[in-house]
Amino acid sequence: MKIMVSACLTGENCKYNGGNNRNEKVLQLFSAGDVITVCPEQMGGLPTPRIPSEIREGVVTAKDGRNVDVQFRAGAEKCLEIARREQPDLVVLQPRSPSCGVKQRYDGTFTGTLVSGAGVTAQLLMKNGFRCIDAEDLVEIHDGILIRKLLSCEKDLLKDFLYEAIFVPEGVEPPAGDIVERPELRLYYENFGSGAADHCLVAEADGRVVGAVWTRIMNDYGHVNDETPSFAISLLPENRGQGIGTRLMRDMLILLKEQGFKQASLAVQKANYAVRMYRKVGFEIVDENDEEYIMMCPLQPGRSHTMQTITDQTFDEERAFYGSKNVEVAGCRFDGPADGESAFKECRDIAVQDCFFNLRYPFWHDKRLRIVRSEMTSACRAALWYSEDIEITDTKMHGIKALRECADVRILHCDIISPEFGWSIRGIEMKDTSAQSEYFMMRSDHLYFDKVRLKGKYSFQYIADSVFTGCEFDTKDAFWHAKNVVVKDSVIKGEYLAWYCENVTFENCTIIGTQPLCYCKGLKLINCRMVDCDLAFEKSDVEASIVSTVVSIKNPHSGRITAESVGEVIMDDPDARGQVLVIGE
């Protein structure tokens, strides 16, 4: 998928005040496809920093009264030229900008007043048929599926997807389309957007909306109380069973949590296959009648129901808290002569803080787990396996194989010393963390690492769809067989980097070590330094701009490599057709 984005959203300092509008969701797009960055105001010849501008009576005017319309429209034309050449599938732009705003812009009075209407670049791109959205409406892109917020002009879609949400048992004739006009169903869409809990996300494939999930507080079948939003979700029949519904549900739960809601509810017929999916994302049955389940999902882990609190105790027995729910454990030790395993197996909504773990397998098959200021010793083997929705902060994880086969993990300010850490993880965010490990994060996907320091071997092999920023890695054989990965503003030290990778980009990185980046496909280096790198790029398809000397380059298969200087270029393979260009020659 090819995506054009406002450059300021990627962290480039091109905003009018010299700063940027760095957006983490936009950064994640680098793992979803080919990203093209543009700044129409700079492209139109305006400096950075510059006087802020707004559109007044159709003319872009700077705050000091100068007419800058010509520069803004010149930049818009250059963006259109790039779009026509690159043909992006989607354009993600900075909201409310006089250039890039899609839905709204400031009114020209410089009082913070918003009006409907697009900026000059967004307007020109949309006029020419390019699909544009504001960055604040973007949720994620995965496997070519765009998940975004519903636009106000799309509210009529709710009636269509409400009809698709009606469960029709096998062998039963579907109801007439006007069933959605019944009073008990109209409450799902009438005046949508007027309530604090009215939120809708849609899934879009090839420019067509194929699914929707929406919430509101209403007296529907799943109504619990006037503080709990109820869910509705459906997909077009041909798009079911592809994981789209699960992603929509998870993204909506995150949105509701960010809005401060404590829980969400839904009603589902017992025979509906979606019950399994609802359980998977965190809903549990709290009531039922002859035909339906009422299901609830806590959004503030351990806080939506009454918490059992346990403090300052020692546990060494087998499965001390097996099957527990809504438990807060503080200042406790899991250690002792009984040497019991699996303290928190099959648990839900567990909060752990200031605890000490010296026993094996403490967190297996758990959901919604929070661990803060705790320690897992080297004796705490295989600490977290087969679990979902995990957040670990300020914690030592020092046992072998500490994390495996988990999903939706967040690790902040932690110290990891764990061989074979992080295998087969589906979605992990790691920030400000140090790690020592061999075979780190093997076969995992959707990794988002920021300021992570790693020392090890054989790291990030077979990973996919991941983004790394500001990291320091000292690890041999890293990123082998990686696919769809972006590494930015990082230092990667170690021999044999990223062999056999596909669609991997290094931007503003320093690469240190022998024989890097061989046998690669779709490899890109942007403004990178290479230190002590010999026999680089063998049999790789590569586009590289290198701002340093390369010791030697051997037999690049295709593409072009530019460098400040190259000690030796070896071209002894008749199939090697890559170009090597030395700057200034």
C-alpha positions in Angstrom: 0.0 0.0 0.0 1.4 3.4 -1.0 0.7 6.3 1.4 1.4 10.0 1.1 1.7 11.9 4.4 2.4 15.4 5.6 6.1 15.4 6.5 5.5 17.1 9.9 3.5 14.0 11.0 6.6 11.9 10.7 8.6 14.1 13.0 10.2 16.3 10.4 10.7 19.8 11.7 8.9 21.6 8.9 6.0 23.1 10.9 5.6 26.9 10.7 7.3 27.4 14.2 10.2 25.1 13.3 8.8 22.1 15.2 6.7 19.1 14.1 3.4 17.3 14.6 4.9 13.8 15.2 2.1 11.3 15.2 2.8 7.7 16.4 0.0 6.2 14.3 1.4 7.9 11.2 4.9 6.5 12.0 3.4 3.0 12.1 2.4 3.5 8.5 6.0 2.9 7.5 5.4 -0.8 8.3 2.1 -0.8 6.4 3.5 0.2 3.0 5.6 2.7 1.0 5.4 6.1 2.6 5.9 9.4 0.7 6.4 12.5 2.7 5.6 16.0 1.5 5.5 19.5 3.0 3.7 21.7 0.5 4.6 25.0 2.3 8.3 24.3 2.0 7.9 22.9 -1.5 6.2 26.2 -2.4 9.3 28.1 -1.3 8.4 29.2 2.2 11.1 29.0 4.9 11.0 27.2 8.2 10.3 28.7 10.6 7.8 31.1 9.0 4.9 33.4 10.0 1.7 31.4 10.5 -0.9 31.7 7.8 -4.7 31.1 7.4 -7.2 31.2 4.5 -9.1 34.5 4.5 -11.8 34.9 1.8 -10.1 32.3 -0.3 -6.6 33.8 -0.1 -3.8 32.4 2.1 -2.6 35.3 4.2 0.2 35.4 6.8 -0.5 36.8 10.2 1.5 39.9 9.4 -0.8 40.6 6.5 1.4 39.4 3.6 -0.3 37.5 0.8 1.4 34.0 0.6 -1.3 32.5 -1.6 1.1 32.0 -4.6 3.6 30.0 -2.5 0.9 27.8 -0.9 -0.7 27.0 -4.2 2.7 26.3 -5.8 3.4 23.8 -3.1 0.0 22.3 -3.7 0.7 21.9 -7.4 4.0 20.2 -6.6 2.2 17.8 -4.2 -0.3 17.0 -7.0 2.6 16.3 -9.4 4.1 13.8 -6.9 0.7 12.2 -6.3 0.1 11.8 -10.0 3.5 10.2 -10.4 3.4 7.9 -7.3 -0.4 7.2 -7.3 -0.8 6.8 -3.5 -3.6 4.7 -2.3 -4.2 7.1 0.6 -3.1 10.6 1.6 -2.9 11.3 5.4 -2.6 15.0 6.2 -2.2 17.4 9.1 -5.6 18.5 10.4 -6.8 22.2 10.2 -3.7 23.3 8.3 -4.2 26.0 5.5 -2.4 23.5 3.2 -3.3 20.1 4.5 -6.5 20.3 6.5 -9.1 18.0 5.1 -12.4 18.6 7.0 -11.7 21.9 8.7 -9.3 24.9 8.6 -8.9 28.1 10.6 -11.1 31.0 9.4 -8.4 33.7 8.7 -8.9 35.7 11.9 -6.1 34.1 13.8 -8.4 33.6 16.8 -8.5 29.8 16.7 -11.9 29.8 15.0 -12.6 26.8 12.8 -14.7 26.6 9.7 -15.6 23.7 7.4 -13.4 23.3 4.4 -10.1 21.9 3.2 -6.7 23.5 2.9 -5.4 24.3 -0.6 -3.3 21.2 -1.0 -6.0 18.8 0.4 -8.6 20.5 -1.8 -6.5 20.2 -4.9 -5.6 16.5 -4.3 -9.3 15.6 -3.6 -10.4 17.5 -6.7 -8.1 15.3 -8.7 -9.5 12.1 -7.2 -7.0 11.3 -4.4 -8.3 9.9 -1.2 -7.4 12.2 1.7 -8.0 12.0 5.4 -7.0 14.0 8.5 -4.4 12.2 10.6 -6.6 12.5 13.7 -9.2 10.2 11.9 -6.6 7.5 11.2 -6.6 4.5 13.5 -4.4 1.9 11.8 -3.6 0.2 8.5 -3.1 -3.6 8.5 -2.8 -5.9 5.5 -4.2 -3.2 3.3 -7.2 -2.5 5.5 -7.6 1.1 6.6 -9.4 1.6 10.0 -10.5 5.1 10.5 -13.1 7.2 12.2 -16.5 7.6 10.5 -16.9 10.9 8.7 -20.0 13.0 9.4 -21.1 12.7 5.8 -21.1 8.9 6.2 -23.7 8.5 9.0 -26.2 6.9 6.6 -23.8 3.9 6.5 -24.9 3.0 10.0 -28.3 1.9 8.8 -26.7 -0.4 6.2 -24.4 -2.0 8.7 -27.1 -2.3 11.3 -29.0 -4.5 8.8 -25.8 -6.6 8.3 -25.5 -6.9 12.1 -28.9 -8.7 12.4 -28.1 -12.3 13.1 -30.0 -14.7 10.7 -29.8 -18.4 11.8 -29.0 -20.9 9.1 -32.1 -21.8 7.0 -34.0 -18.7 8.0 -35.0 -16.1 5.4 -33.3 -12.7 6.0 -35.7 -9.9 7.1 -36.8 -7.1 4.8 -34.4 -4.1 4.6 -36.9 -1.7 6.2 -36.6 -3.6 9.5 -34.0 -1.1 10.6 -36.8 1.5 10.7 -38.4 -0.1 13.7 -38.2 2.0 16.9 -36.1 -0.5 18.8 -33.5 -0.4 16.0 -33.6 3.3 15.1 -32.0 4.1 18.4 -28.8 2.6 17.1 -28.3 5.4 14.5 -30.8 8.3 15.0 -29.0 11.6 15.8 -25.7 9.7 16.0 -22.9 11.9 17.1 -25.0 13.9 19.6 -23.9 11.8 22.7 -20.6 11.6 24.5 -20.3 7.9 23.9 -21.2 8.1 20.2 -18.1 6.8 18.4 -17.8 4.9 15.2 -14.8 3.3 13.4 -15.0 1.9 9.9 -12.8 -0.6 8.0 -12.0 0.4 4.4 -10.7 -1.9 1.7 -9.8 -0.6 -1.8 -11.7 2.6 -1.0 -14.9 0.9 0.0 -16.2 0.7 3.6 -16.5 -3.0 4.4 -17.2 -3.0 8.2 -18.2 -0.7 11.1 -18.2 -0.8 14.8 -20.0 1.9 16.8 -21.0 2.6 20.4 -23.5 4.8 22.2 -25.3 4.8 25.6 -28.8 3.6 24.7 -31.5 1.5 26.0 -30.8 -1.4 23.7 -30.6 -5.1 24.3 -27.2 -4.9 25.8 -27.9 -1.8 28.1 -26.3 -2.1 31.5 -26.5 1.4 32.9 -26.2 5.1 31.8 -22.4 5.1 32.1 -21.7 2.1 29.9 -21.6 2.3 26.1 -23.2 -0.5 24.1 -21.5 -2.0 21.0 -22.8 -2.7 17.5 -20.6 -4.2 14.9 -21.0 -5.8 11.4 -19.1 -6.5 8.3 -20.1 -7.2 4.7 -20.5 -11.0 4.3 -17.6 -11.3 1.9 -15.3 -9.6 4.4 -16.0 -11.8 7.4 -13.6 -14.3 8.9 -10.6 -12.2 7.9 -9.8 -10.7 11.3 -11.2 -7.3 10.4 -13.9 -7.4 13.1 -11.4 -8.3 15.8 -9.3 -5.3 14.9 -12.3 -3.0 14.8 -13.4 -4.2 18.3 -9.9 -3.8 19.8 -9.4 -0.4 18.3 -12.8 0.8 19.6 -12.0 -0.6 23.1 -8.8 1.4 23.1 -10.7 4.5 22.0 -13.3 4.1 24.8 -10.6 3.5 27.4 -8.9 6.7 26.3 -12.2 8.6 26.7 -12.4 7.4 30.3 -15.2 4.8 30.1 -14.9 2.1 32.7 -16.6 -0.7 30.8 -18.5 -1.6 27.6 -21.4 -4.0 27.0 -23.1 -5.8 24.1 -25.9 -8.3 23.5 -25.4 -11.3 21.2 -27.5 -14.3 20.3 -26.1 -17.5 21.7 -25.9 -19.1 18.3 -23.9 -16.3 16.8 -20.3 -17.3 15.8 -19.1 -13.8 16.9 -19.4 -14.9 20.6 -15.9 -16.4 20.3 -14.5 -13.2 18.9 -16.1 -11.1 21.7 -14.5 -13.3 24.3 -11.1 -13.0 22.5 -11.1 -9.2 22.8 -12.0 -9.3 26.5 -15.8 -9.5 26.8 -17.2 -11.9 29.4 -20.8 -13.2 29.9 -22.5 -11.5 32.8 -26.1 -12.4 32.2 -28.2 -14.3 29.7 -31.8 -15.2 28.7 -33.2 -17.9 26.5 -31.7 -16.5 23.3 -29.0 -14.0 24.2 -25.9 -13.4 26.2 -25.2 -10.0 27.8 -21.4 -9.5 27.7 -19.2 -6.9 29.4 -15.6 -5.8 28.9 -13.8 -3.9 31.6 -11.8 -1.0 30.2 -9.9 0.0 33.3 -8.3 -3.3 34.3 -9.2 -4.4 37.8 -11.2 -1.2 38.4 -14.5 -1.8 36.8 -15.5 -4.4 39.4 -14.8 -4.7 43.1 -11.1 -5.3 43.6 -9.7 -7.8 46.0 -6.5 -6.4 47.4 -3.8 -8.5 48.9 -0.6 -6.9 50.4 2.7 -7.9 52.1 2.3 -11.7 51.9 4.5 -14.6 50.8 3.2 -17.4 48.5 5.1 -20.5 47.4 2.2 -23.0 46.8 1.2 -24.3 43.4 -1.2 -22.1 41.4 -1.7 -19.7 44.3 -4.2 -17.5 42.4 -5.4 -19.9 39.7 -8.4 -18.5 37.9 -8.6 -15.3 39.9 -10.3 -12.2 38.6 -10.0 -8.5 39.7 -7.2 -9.0 42.1 -4.6 -6.4 43.1 -1.4 -7.8 44.7 1.1 -5.4 46.3 4.3 -5.9 48.1 4.1 -9.7 47.9 6.8 -12.4 47.4 6.4 -15.5 45.3 9.2 -17.6 46.7 9.7 -20.4 49.2 10.4 -24.1 49.9 7.2 -25.4 48.3 8.5 -24.2 45.0 5.1 -23.9 43.5 4.5 -23.0 39.8 1.9 -21.0 37.8 0.9 -18.5 40.5 -1.5 -16.5 38.2 -2.5 -19.0 35.6 -5.9 -18.5 33.8 -6.5 -15.1 35.5 -8.2 -11.9 34.4 -7.8 -8.3 35.4 -4.8 -8.6 37.6 -2.8 -5.7 39.0 0.7 -6.4 40.4 3.0 -3.9 42.0 6.2 -4.0 44.1 6.3 -7.8 44.0 9.1 -10.3 43.9 8.9 -13.5 41.7 11.4 -16.3 42.2 9.2 -19.2 41.0 8.4 -20.5 37.5 5.7 -19.7 35.1 3.8 -17.1 37.1 1.6 -15.5 34.3 0.2 -18.0 31.8 -3.0 -17.7 29.9 -3.9 -14.4 31.4 -5.9 -11.4 30.1 -5.6 -7.7 31.1 -2.5 -7.9 33.3 -0.6 -4.9 34.7 2.8 -5.3 36.4 4.6 -2.3 38.0 7.9 -1.9 39.9 8.4 -5.7 40.3 11.2 -8.2 39.9 11.3 -11.5 38.1 14.6 -13.3 39.0 16.7 -15.7 36.8 14.8 -18.5 38.6 11.5 -17.1 37.3 11.5 -19.1 34.0 9.0 -18.5 31.2 7.2 -15.8 33.2 4.5 -14.6 30.7 3.2 -17.0 28.0 -0.1 -17.2 26.1 -1.5 -14.0 27.5 -3.1 -10.8 26.1 -3.3 -7.1 27.0 -0.2 -6.8 29.1 1.4 -3.7 30.5 4.7 -3.9 32.3 6.4 -0.8 33.8 9.6 -0.3 35.8 10.2 -4.0 36.2 13.1 -6.4 36.0 12.5 -9.5 33.8 15.6 -11.7 34.3 14.3 -15.2 33.6 14.9 -17.2 30.4 12.1 -17.1 27.8 10.3 -14.4 29.9 7.7 -13.6 27.2 6.2 -15.8 24.5 3.1 -16.3 22.4 1.4 -13.1 23.8 -0.5 -10.3 22.2 -1.0 -6.6 22.8 2.0 -6.0 25.1 3.4 -2.7 26.3 6.8 -2.6 28.1 8.0 0.7 29.6 11.2 1.5 31.5 12.1 -2.1 32.1 15.3 -4.1 32.5 15.3 -7.4 30.5 17.9 -10.1 30.8 16.3 -13.0 29.2 17.5 -15.4 26.5 14.9 -16.2 23.8 12.7 -13.3 24.9 9.6 -12.3 23.0 9.0 -15.2 20.5 5.8 -15.1 18.5 4.4 -11.9 19.9 1.5 -10.3 18.1 1.8 -6.6 18.8 4.3 -5.1 21.3 5.2 -1.5 22.2 8.6 -1.1 24.0 10.0 2.2 25.2 13.0 3.4 27.2 14.0 -0.2 28.0 17.3 -2.1 28.1 17.6 -5.7 27.1 20.2 -8.5 26.9 19.0 -11.6 25.0 19.8 -14.1 22.3 17.1 -14.8 19.6 15.3 -11.7 20.8 11.7 -11.2 19.4 11.9 -14.2 17.0 9.0 -14.5 14.6 7.0 -11.6 16.1 5.0 -8.9 14.3 3.9 -5.4 14.9 6.8 -4.3 17.0 7.0 -0.6 17.9 10.2 0.2 19.7 11.4 3.6 20.9 14.7 4.3 22.7 15.4 0.6 23.3 19.0 -0.5 24.0 19.8 -4.2 23.2 22.9 -6.3 23.4 22.6 -9.9 22.1 22.7 -12.2 19.1 20.3 -13.3 16.4 17.8 -10.6 17.2 14.6 -9.7 15.3 14.8 -12.7 13.0 11.6 -13.4 10.9 9.8 -10.3 12.3 7.3 -8.4 10.3 5.4 -5.1 10.1 7.5 -3.2 12.6 9.0 0.3 13.3 12.0 1.2 15.4 13.1 4.7 16.3 15.9 6.1 18.4 17.3 2.6 19.3 20.8 1.2 20.0 21.4 -2.4 19.0 24.6 -4.4 19.5 23.7 -7.7 18.0 25.0 -10.0 15.3 22.7 -11.5 12.7 19.9 -9.1 13.4 16.8 -8.7 11.2 17.4 -11.9 9.2 14.4 -12.7 7.0 12.6 -9.6 8.4 9.8 -8.2 6.3 8.2 -4.7 6.1 10.4 -3.0 8.7 11.5 0.6 9.2 14.4 1.5 11.4 14.9 5.3 12.0 17.5 7.4 13.9 19.1 4.3 15.4 22.6 2.7 15.7 22.9 -1.0 14.7 26.2 -2.7 15.5 27.0 -6.3 14.6 28.1 -8.5 11.7 25.8 -9.9 9.0 23.0 -7.4 9.4 19.6 -8.1 7.9 20.4 -10.9 5.4 17.5 -12.2 3.3 15.2 -9.4 4.5 12.4 -7.9 2.4 11.1 -4.4 2.2 13.3 -3.1 5.1 14.3 0.6 5.3 17.0 2.2 7.4 16.7 6.0 7.7 19.2 8.3 9.4 20.9 5.2 11.0 24.5 4.3 11.7 25.4 0.7 10.7 28.5 -0.9 12.1 30.0 -4.3 11.2 31.1 -6.6 8.5 29.1 -7.9 5.5 25.8 -6.2 6.2 22.6 -6.2 4.1 23.2 -9.2 1.8 20.6 -11.1 -0.2 17.9 -8.5 0.4 14.8 -7.5 -1.6 13.3 -4.0 -1.6 16.1 -2.7 0.7 16.4 1.1 1.3 19.0 3.2 3.1 18.3 6.9 3.5 21.0 9.2 4.8 22.8 6.4 6.7 26.4 6.1 7.9 28.3 2.9 7.5 31.3 2.1 9.7 33.7 -0.8 9.2 31.3 -2.2 6.6 32.9 -4.4 4.0 31.5 -6.8 1.4 28.1 -4.9 1.8 25.0 -5.4 -0.3 25.9 -8.7 -1.9 23.1 -10.0 -4.2 20.7 -7.3 -2.8 18.1 -5.3 -4.6 18.9 -1.9 -3.0 18.4 1.9 -3.1 20.9 3.5 -0.8 22.2 7.0 0.1 25.2 6.7 2.4 26.8 9.8 4.0 30.1 8.1 4.8 32.8 5.8 3.4 32.0 2.2 2.8 35.0 -0.2 3.1 33.8 -2.4 0.2 30.6 -3.2 -1.8 30.2 -6.6 -3.5 27.9 -7.6 -6.3 24.7 -5.6 -5.6 22.0 -7.4 -7.6 20.1 -4.3 -8.7 19.4 -0.7 -7.7 21.6 2.2 -7.0 24.0 3.0 -4.1 25.4 6.4 -3.5 28.2 7.0 -1.0 30.8 9.7 -0.1 33.5 7.2 -0.9 34.0 3.5 -1.4 37.3 1.7 -0.7 36.6 -1.1 -3.2 33.8 -2.2 -5.5 33.8 -5.9 -6.3 31.7 -6.8 -9.4 32.7 -10.4 -10.2 29.2 -11.8 -10.6 27.6 -11.5 -14.1 24.2 -11.1 -12.6 25.2 -8.1 -10.5 23.7 -5.0 -12.1 23.5 -2.6 -9.2 25.1 0.8 -9.7 27.6 2.3 -7.2 28.0 6.0 -7.4 30.6 8.0 -5.4 29.4 11.6 -4.6 31.5 14.1 -6.5 32.9 11.7 -9.1 
